[in-house]
């Protein structure tokens, strides 16, 4: 029997402070709490690549930050400037409610949390408990006044209600996700309308793939071969932008969450000889005619001073009325 019973929604402070115990979802699935961190992961749902990623980061947690310096040295870049530029893209406000998926050791988190006030809230999610423990120490030291929540979470199945966050972001390992499309969909789902989603990863861009530069880097790291996952951007994404940085090898996809696809007025007349509207051109296609007949239509509509669409429409309606009246 579970000691705590709740739907898997945003975990309130008094629940996350439980040092040891269990949580249950509505289907009575059990999730343990250890050291105040709920383990909201179902191993049965995790893909092989997700399990491998979890194991790798648990193993590399202690050396992860120093290992990352290799990239900055390789490209003669200042890591601090790169990270600050990334944080600027989030457009964080002091009262923002933020979800970071894959917080790792908190390399970006410690920069972001300094921009937040007491009325904000920061949710940290990761597959690796070893990485998260390091992140927890870092971020508390940077700004202990910001309310924070930590949970082991699978990015494909986010345990938060719709429209919970002003900013949702992940940077670093999209290429290892077993279901990238589902991950993007979940990130957009939990973000408020008008909120910002940022997804980042690594990829040699298409314009560099046939250069020695690109070939050398893809040889060193197979993840660089993965394309930027633009096809997984959800349909309700607006103001989409893609930024490449650090030798063009890393990218950030940024978008705002909207209601749905931008609405269209399908009935505006085209200001052209052909005429018609988006609706008539797409939904009103009739049987084709011979090239000779089409040429006659062009000549007749021009003589009548009408667009080809309007001339055909008038002729058809007139003839249809005659046929139906007989």
Secondary structure, DSSP 8 states (H G I E B T S, - for coil): --SS---SS---HHHHT-SEEEEE-TT--EEEEETTEEEE--GGG--HHHHHHHHHHHHHGGGHHHHHHHHHHHTT--HHHHHHHHHHHHT--TT-EEEEES-TTSTTHHHHGGG--TT-EEEEEES-HHHHHHHHHHHHHH-TTSEEEEEEE-TTS--S-TT-EEEEEEES-GGG-S-HHHHHHHHHHTEEEEEEEEEEEE---GGGTTSHHHHHHHHH-GGGGS---GGGS-TTEEEEEEEEETTTTEEEEEEEE-SSS----TT---SSSS---HHHHHH-------HHHHHHHHHHHHHHTS-HHHHHHHHHHHHHHHHHH-
